[in-house]
Structures are given as structure tokens and as C-alpha cells.
């Protein structure tokens, strides 16, 4: 029996999260795993191949983390596209969880965009999807997972699934001496509770009206006996996969 994208979405009972897609329910995950890997893979060689798998990355000599990555590295490989020139990307999912690869910042069809709430099919566990699209607009973009983690800190944006994309303009490419691409990412997530997350690192100035509104809502919630919500903190922060706290030497030699 063929399972359509609409069937998968119905089975999943997908819940939307701000800035993220939905984590598949067991029924949806099972359906996605059993479904074909989207349309039949067209003949010919892909322009790029991305492989999703769990592995180890060394942020510093004393900081090694296990996470899900693209092509066994963090950041994922730099992908170069040209605005308006069709591209083919094969995505292999070597994990046990259905995945989504989202092309952040591009205007492309929902079928390949990588967002389940827009109708993109999942990449089945141990399956493959071939993505064919025309990149655009020009600029520095990125690709990342669009599976929502909910309470599982081993999924979604808590993993190492992120990589840079450069879309060269079709005309007037510009002139420069050197390219430097920086990918900032935190690792080692953990839940905390009690409103103890530091806020003084945020840029910009406070908006008094918003602050008063937030404090009023918090006070009302606590008065009703509701506990503080959970926050997520991290033990390691990185620039291009190098720990910014553990090894200052590595900060000064971030690869381009």
C-alpha cells in the first residue's frame, strides 16, 4: 500500500513549534520508515551528497561529544550553489529516526524545502531522498535538521546537524580577497528549572513595557502554584566546531 504525504501528516498528529518542525509520533515514524524514499531516484550522479549519522566530534583535546552530524563532521560540508542553476542533492539518513533537512533562507518548493508543516516528506530511517531544486536567492545560507526535539535533547537543533551554504549570484559575483565562514553552535544540552538562566549576555536594551508584562505573567503563574518552566543550558560553545571556552588557541586559528 502506498502511503502519501497527507497520510503521514494525519498519522503523525504533528504539533508545530516556533522555528521548528514536528517530531514524528511513533505511528508517523513507523509510516515514514516504511514509506518509499520519496520519488524514484533519478539516474545520474548528484551534485552533492549529505549523509546523516551519529558520530564523535572533537571540540577540543579534552572535549569530545557524541552527536548527529552531516558527513561525519561539524559544521557540515560547505555546499556551493549558483543562483538559478538547478542542483541535485542526495541525502542519506543512517540513523534510526526519520529526518528532515531544511534549506534555511531559500525560496524553493515545499516538496524539498525540508519542513514537515509545509508538507515535505521525511527522509526515512536508513533511507534516502534525492532533492532537486533551483537555489535562490543569492547569499550565505545554511542547512539544518527541522525535526523538533520536544523533550529529547538528542534530536533536532540540539544535535550537530548544521552546515553552511553559499549561493553565488547569477551575475555580478563581487570581488573579495578571502572567504571566511563562521558557524556558531552550542553542545552538551541539559535541562534546568527555576528561572536561573543568565540574561545579561543578550544584546540590545530592555523594553520596559515588555519586561513588566513578562514579570506580571510570571508572578500570576507562580501565584497559581505553577512551577518555573524548563530551560536548556549548555556545557560547550563552539565556532566552526572548536570549543571557545576550552582552547583559546583554537579560537585564533578557526579554519575558513
NORDAPE-V119164 format. One record per backbone hydrogen bond with DSSP energy under -0.5 kcal/mol. NH is the residue of the N-H (numbers start at 1). CO is the residue of the C=O. E is the energy in kcal/mol with one decimal. If there is no record, write none. Layout:
nh=NH co=CO e=E
nh=NH co=CO e=E
//
This chain:
nh=4 co=2 e=-0.6
nh=8 co=4 e=-1.9
nh=9 co=5 e=-2.2
nh=10 co=6 e=-2.3
nh=11 co=7 e=-2.6
nh=12 co=8 e=-2.1
nh=13 co=9 e=-1.2
nh=14 co=9 e=-0.8
nh=17 co=20 e=-0.9
nh=20 co=17 e=-1.9
nh=21 co=146 e=-0.6
nh=29 co=25 e=-3.2
nh=30 co=26 e=-2.3
nh=31 co=27 e=-2.3
nh=32 co=28 e=-3.0
nh=33 co=29 e=-2.4
nh=34 co=30 e=-1.9
nh=35 co=31 e=-1.6
nh=38 co=36 e=-2.6
nh=47 co=88 e=-1.6
nh=48 co=88 e=-1.6
nh=50 co=90 e=-3.1
nh=52 co=50 e=-0.5
nh=52 co=92 e=-3.5
nh=53 co=51 e=-0.6
nh=53 co=69 e=-1.8
nh=55 co=67 e=-2.8
nh=57 co=65 e=-2.4
nh=59 co=57 e=-0.8
nh=59 co=63 e=-2.1
nh=60 co=63 e=-1.5
nh=63 co=60 e=-2.1
nh=65 co=57 e=-2.3
nh=67 co=55 e=-2.6
nh=67 co=65 e=-0.5
nh=69 co=53 e=-2.9
nh=70 co=73 e=-1.0
nh=71 co=51 e=-3.0
nh=71 co=69 e=-0.5
nh=73 co=70 e=-1.5
nh=76 co=162 e=-3.0
nh=79 co=164 e=-2.1
nh=81 co=79 e=-0.5
nh=81 co=166 e=-3.0
nh=83 co=168 e=-3.4
nh=84 co=135 e=-2.1
nh=85 co=82 e=-2.4
nh=86 co=84 e=-0.6
nh=87 co=133 e=-2.9
nh=89 co=131 e=-2.8
nh=90 co=48 e=-2.4
nh=91 co=89 e=-0.5
nh=91 co=129 e=-2.9
nh=92 co=50 e=-2.8
nh=92 co=90 e=-0.5
nh=93 co=127 e=-3.0
nh=94 co=52 e=-2.8
nh=94 co=92 e=-0.7
nh=99 co=123 e=-2.4
nh=102 co=100 e=-0.6
nh=102 co=144 e=-3.3
nh=103 co=113 e=-1.9
nh=104 co=102 e=-1.1
nh=104 co=142 e=-1.5
nh=106 co=103 e=-1.4
nh=107 co=136 e=-2.6
nh=108 co=106 e=-1.0
nh=112 co=109 e=-1.5
nh=113 co=109 e=-1.1
nh=114 co=110 e=-0.7
nh=116 co=114 e=-0.5
nh=118 co=115 e=-1.4
nh=119 co=116 e=-1.4
nh=120 co=115 e=-2.0
nh=123 co=99 e=-3.5
nh=124 co=122 e=-0.7
nh=126 co=93 e=-1.2
nh=126 co=95 e=-0.8
nh=127 co=124 e=-2.1
nh=129 co=91 e=-2.1
nh=131 co=89 e=-3.3
nh=131 co=129 e=-0.6
nh=132 co=130 e=-0.6
nh=133 co=87 e=-2.0
nh=135 co=85 e=-0.7
nh=135 co=133 e=-0.6
nh=139 co=167 e=-1.9
nh=141 co=139 e=-0.7
nh=141 co=165 e=-3.2
nh=142 co=104 e=-1.0
nh=143 co=163 e=-2.7
nh=144 co=102 e=-1.8
nh=145 co=161 e=-1.1
nh=146 co=100 e=-1.2
nh=152 co=149 e=-2.4
nh=153 co=151 e=-0.7
nh=155 co=152 e=-1.4
nh=158 co=155 e=-1.6
nh=159 co=156 e=-2.0
nh=160 co=68 e=-1.2
nh=162 co=160 e=-1.6
nh=163 co=143 e=-2.2
nh=164 co=76 e=-0.6
nh=165 co=141 e=-2.4
nh=166 co=79 e=-2.8
nh=167 co=139 e=-2.6
nh=167 co=165 e=-0.5
nh=168 co=81 e=-3.1
nh=168 co=166 e=-0.7
nh=181 co=256 e=-0.6
nh=184 co=182 e=-0.5
nh=185 co=238 e=-2.1
nh=187 co=236 e=-3.2
nh=190 co=233 e=-2.0
nh=192 co=231 e=-2.3
nh=194 co=229 e=-0.8
nh=195 co=229 e=-0.5
nh=202 co=199 e=-1.4
nh=208 co=206 e=-0.7
nh=210 co=207 e=-0.5
nh=211 co=207 e=-2.4
nh=212 co=208 e=-2.7
nh=213 co=209 e=-2.1
nh=214 co=210 e=-2.5
nh=215 co=211 e=-2.6
nh=216 co=212 e=-2.3
nh=217 co=213 e=-2.2
nh=218 co=214 e=-2.3
nh=219 co=215 e=-2.4
nh=220 co=216 e=-2.2
nh=221 co=217 e=-2.0
nh=222 co=218 e=-2.5
nh=223 co=219 e=-2.2
nh=224 co=220 e=-1.1
nh=225 co=222 e=-1.7
nh=226 co=221 e=-2.1
nh=231 co=192 e=-2.8
nh=233 co=190 e=-2.7
nh=233 co=231 e=-0.5
nh=235 co=187 e=-1.2
nh=235 co=188 e=-0.6
nh=236 co=187 e=-2.0
nh=238 co=185 e=-2.7
nh=239 co=242 e=-2.2
nh=240 co=183 e=-3.1
nh=242 co=239 e=-1.1
nh=243 co=59 e=-2.6
nh=244 co=237 e=-3.1
nh=245 co=237 e=-0.5
nh=247 co=243 e=-1.2
nh=250 co=247 e=-0.9
nh=251 co=247 e=-0.9
nh=252 co=248 e=-1.3
nh=253 co=250 e=-1.1
nh=254 co=251 e=-0.9
//
